[in-house]
Amino acid sequence: MTAERLLLEAVDASLELGVHGNLAASLESLAGVYAGQNRLEFAIRLLAAANAYRWEHVRPLNTEEEKRVATITARVRAEAGPIRFGLPGPAENPSP
C-alpha cells in the first residue's frame, strides 16, 4: 500500500468518525507526498486547507510539526514559484 493511499484512508477515517485531531497533520503529510510527485496544485491546496483548519480550530503546530510543514512548504514554493503559491509563510501567519 502506498503512502498516498494510507494518508487518504486516514483523512477519510477522520472525517467519517468525526475525529479531526490529526486531520491537519494528515493533510500536510499528503501534501508532502504530492510535492514529491511534483503534483504541486494538490500540494498547495492541501497545505492551504490544513492551514485554514488549524486557524479555525486553534490547533497550532508544535515544533516538530512546524519543521516538517516548513520543509514541505519550502519545497512547494521553490517548485511553484511565489505567484502561484499564495499561502502565507510563518512570519506572515503567526501561530494562533
Backbone as JSON, one array per atom type, in Angstrom:
{
  "sequence": "MTAERLLLEAVDASLELGVHGNLAASLESLAGVYAGQNRLEFAIRLLAAANAYRWEHVRPLNTEEEKRVATITARVRAEAGPIRFGLPGPAENPSP",
  "N": [[0.85, -1.17, 0.0], [0.54, 2.23, -0.79], [2.02, 5.32, 0.41], [0.42, 7.49, -0.2], [-2.16, 6.32, -0.49], [-2.55, 5.3, 2.12], [-2.56, 7.68, 3.62], [-4.77, 8.98, 2.49], [-6.76, 7.23, 3.33], [-6.54, 7.67, 6.07], [-7.4, 10.33, 6.26], [-10.04, 10.04, 5.29], [-11.08, 8.31, 7.29], [-10.85, 9.94, 9.56], [-12.67, 11.98, 8.94], [-15.04, 10.5, 8.6], [-15.41, 9.33, 11.13], [-15.54, 11.53, 12.7], [-13.38, 12.37, 14.12], [-11.22, 14.63, 14.36], [-8.71, 15.37, 15.16], [-6.16, 14.69, 14.11], [-6.39, 15.48, 11.53], [-5.39, 17.8, 10.14], [-2.62, 17.29, 10.21], [-2.51, 14.94, 8.7], [-3.38, 15.91, 6.22], [-1.28, 17.69, 5.68], [0.87, 15.9, 5.53], [0.06, 14.4, 3.33], [0.23, 16.42, 1.43], [2.99, 16.63, 1.35], [3.63, 14.17, 0.14], [2.44, 14.57, -2.37], [3.94, 16.76, -3.23], [6.42, 15.54, -3.54], [5.82, 14.01, -5.74], [5.63, 15.89, -7.63], [3.15, 17.05, -7.95], [1.97, 19.72, -7.73], [-0.27, 21.49, -7.57], [-2.19, 20.04, -6.1], [-0.73, 19.69, -3.73], [-0.42, 22.37, -2.87], [-3.11, 23.11, -2.44], [-3.81, 21.32, -0.38], [-2.04, 22.09, 1.66], [-3.01, 24.66, 2.1], [-5.64, 24.07, 2.95], [-5.12, 22.62, 5.31], [-3.84, 24.6, 6.79], [-5.92, 26.48, 7.05], [-7.73, 24.94, 8.52], [-6.29, 24.54, 10.9], [-6.2, 27.19, 11.85], [-8.92, 27.78, 12.15], [-9.73, 25.94, 14.08], [-8.0, 26.37, 16.13], [-5.48, 24.95, 16.39], [-2.44, 24.94, 16.78], [0.79, 24.41, 15.26], [3.14, 22.11, 16.63], [6.63, 22.16, 17.59], [8.09, 20.18, 16.11], [6.21, 19.52, 14.12], [6.01, 21.98, 12.91], [8.55, 22.28, 11.75], [8.45, 20.16, 9.91], [6.27, 20.88, 8.25], [7.22, 23.34, 7.32], [9.37, 22.49, 5.76], [8.05, 21.03, 3.74], [6.45, 23.1, 2.68], [8.43, 24.91, 1.81], [9.62, 23.41, -0.22], [7.49, 23.16, -2.06], [6.98, 25.87, -2.59], [9.41, 26.57, -3.83], [9.3, 25.05, -6.16], [6.82, 25.81, -7.33], [6.84, 28.58, -7.38], [6.59, 32.08, -6.41], [4.24, 33.5, -7.19], [2.26, 31.7, -7.96], [1.95, 30.31, -5.62], [0.23, 31.09, -2.9], [-0.02, 30.85, -0.12], [0.48, 32.16, 3.09], [3.69, 32.61, 4.62], [5.42, 31.46, 7.66], [6.21, 33.83, 9.05], [4.38, 35.66, 8.14], [2.04, 34.66, 9.02], [1.5, 34.12, 11.95], [1.4, 31.72, 14.66], [-1.76, 30.86, 16.18]],
  "CA": [[0.0, 0.0, 0.0], [1.36, 3.43, -0.91], [1.83, 6.37, 1.42], [-0.74, 8.29, -0.61], [-3.39, 5.59, -0.16], [-2.68, 5.25, 3.58], [-2.94, 9.01, 4.1], [-6.15, 9.23, 2.07], [-7.6, 6.45, 4.24], [-6.53, 8.36, 7.37], [-8.28, 11.5, 6.12], [-11.42, 9.53, 5.22], [-11.48, 7.8, 8.61], [-11.02, 11.1, 10.46], [-13.92, 12.66, 8.6], [-16.16, 9.59, 8.84], [-15.59, 9.11, 12.57], [-15.64, 12.81, 13.39], [-12.18, 12.51, 14.96], [-10.46, 15.53, 13.49], [-7.47, 15.78, 15.82], [-4.98, 14.52, 13.25], [-6.76, 15.79, 10.16], [-4.45, 18.75, 9.54], [-1.34, 16.61, 10.02], [-2.67, 14.01, 7.57], [-3.41, 16.72, 5.01], [0.08, 18.19, 5.45], [1.69, 14.77, 5.09], [-0.36, 14.11, 1.96], [0.83, 17.47, 0.61], [4.39, 16.24, 1.16], [3.65, 13.1, -0.86], [2.16, 15.18, -3.67], [5.1, 17.59, -3.6], [7.42, 14.59, -4.02], [5.38, 13.54, -7.05], [5.53, 17.11, -8.44], [1.73, 17.37, -8.12], [2.02, 20.93, -6.92], [-1.6, 22.06, -7.31], [-2.77, 19.3, -4.98], [0.05, 20.01, -2.53], [-0.77, 23.73, -2.46], [-4.48, 23.1, -1.9], [-3.82, 20.62, 0.9], [-1.39, 22.95, 2.66], [-3.95, 25.75, 2.42], [-6.75, 23.5, 3.72], [-4.61, 22.3, 6.65], [-3.6, 25.88, 7.46], [-7.24, 27.04, 7.41], [-8.28, 24.1, 9.59], [-5.56, 24.85, 12.14], [-6.63, 28.51, 12.32], [-10.33, 27.74, 12.57], [-9.87, 25.1, 15.26], [-6.92, 26.75, 17.05], [-4.59, 23.81, 16.57], [-1.13, 25.38, 16.28], [1.82, 23.4, 15.04], [4.2, 22.01, 17.62], [7.94, 22.43, 16.99], [8.42, 19.18, 15.09], [5.28, 19.69, 13.01], [6.37, 23.23, 12.23], [9.72, 21.98, 10.9], [8.0, 19.28, 8.82], [5.44, 21.67, 7.33], [8.1, 24.34, 6.69], [10.14, 21.79, 4.73], [7.12, 20.76, 2.63], [6.08, 24.39, 2.1], [9.59, 25.44, 1.09], [9.78, 22.63, -1.45], [6.42, 23.53, -2.98], [7.23, 27.26, -3.01], [10.55, 26.58, -4.75], [8.86, 24.47, -7.43], [5.68, 26.51, -7.89], [7.12, 29.99, -7.54], [5.87, 32.93, -5.45], [2.94, 33.99, -7.64], [1.32, 30.59, -7.95], [1.81, 29.81, -4.26], [-0.2, 32.24, -2.12], [-0.16, 30.59, 1.31], [1.45, 32.96, 3.84], [4.76, 31.92, 5.34], [5.29, 31.56, 9.11], [6.35, 35.21, 9.52], [3.19, 36.38, 7.75], [0.88, 33.97, 9.58], [1.96, 33.56, 13.22], [0.52, 30.74, 15.31], [-2.84, 31.49, 16.96]],
  "C": [[0.9, 1.24, 0.0], [1.07, 4.42, 0.22], [0.6, 7.21, 1.08], [-2.04, 7.6, -0.19], [-3.62, 5.55, 1.36], [-3.13, 6.6, 4.14], [-4.37, 9.37, 3.69], [-7.13, 8.45, 2.97], [-7.66, 7.11, 5.62], [-7.44, 9.58, 7.35], [-9.74, 11.05, 6.1], [-11.92, 9.06, 6.58], [-11.72, 8.94, 9.59], [-12.35, 11.79, 10.21], [-15.13, 11.79, 8.92], [-16.46, 9.43, 10.33], [-15.76, 10.4, 13.36], [-14.48, 13.06, 14.34], [-11.19, 13.34, 14.14], [-9.11, 15.95, 14.06], [-6.24, 15.7, 14.94], [-5.25, 14.89, 11.8], [-5.75, 16.71, 9.49], [-3.1, 18.09, 9.27], [-1.4, 15.63, 8.85], [-2.68, 14.77, 6.25], [-2.02, 17.25, 4.66], [1.0, 17.09, 4.96], [1.34, 14.39, 3.65], [0.19, 15.16, 1.0], [2.3, 17.17, 0.35], [4.54, 15.14, 0.13], [3.44, 13.7, -2.24], [3.3, 16.08, -4.14], [6.2, 16.7, -4.16], [7.1, 14.03, -5.39], [5.25, 14.69, -8.05], [4.07, 17.42, -8.81], [1.45, 18.59, -7.26], [0.66, 21.53, -6.62], [-2.26, 21.37, -6.12], [-2.05, 19.64, -3.68], [-0.32, 21.39, -1.99], [-2.16, 23.76, -1.81], [-4.55, 22.41, -0.54], [-3.16, 21.43, 2.0], [-2.31, 24.09, 3.07], [-5.11, 25.25, 3.27], [-6.31, 23.2, 5.15], [-4.39, 23.58, 7.45], [-4.92, 26.5, 7.92], [-7.86, 26.25, 8.56], [-7.61, 24.42, 10.92], [-6.01, 26.19, 12.71], [-8.05, 28.47, 12.86], [-10.51, 26.98, 13.88], [-8.78, 25.32, 16.3], [-6.07, 25.53, 17.42], [-3.22, 24.19, 16.01], [-0.18, 24.2, 16.12], [2.75, 23.32, 16.24], [5.53, 22.15, 16.88], [8.29, 21.46, 15.88], [7.5, 19.3, 13.87], [5.64, 20.94, 12.2], [7.55, 23.02, 11.29], [9.29, 21.16, 9.68], [7.21, 20.07, 7.79], [6.27, 22.74, 6.62], [8.91, 23.72, 5.57], [9.26, 21.52, 3.51], [6.77, 22.06, 1.91], [7.22, 24.98, 1.29], [9.8, 24.72, -0.24], [8.74, 23.04, -2.49], [6.61, 24.95, -3.48], [8.35, 27.33, -4.04], [10.13, 26.07, -6.13], [7.79, 25.32, -8.11], [5.96, 27.98, -8.16], [6.21, 30.83, -6.65], [4.48, 33.36, -5.91], [1.89, 32.88, -7.55], [1.02, 30.12, -6.53], [1.48, 30.98, -3.36], [-0.37, 32.03, -0.64], [0.88, 31.39, 2.07], [2.5, 32.09, 4.52], [4.6, 32.13, 6.84], [5.36, 33.0, 9.63], [5.08, 36.02, 9.22], [1.94, 35.83, 8.42], [1.28, 33.32, 10.9], [0.94, 32.61, 13.82], [-0.54, 31.46, 16.14], [-2.55, 31.47, 18.44]]
}
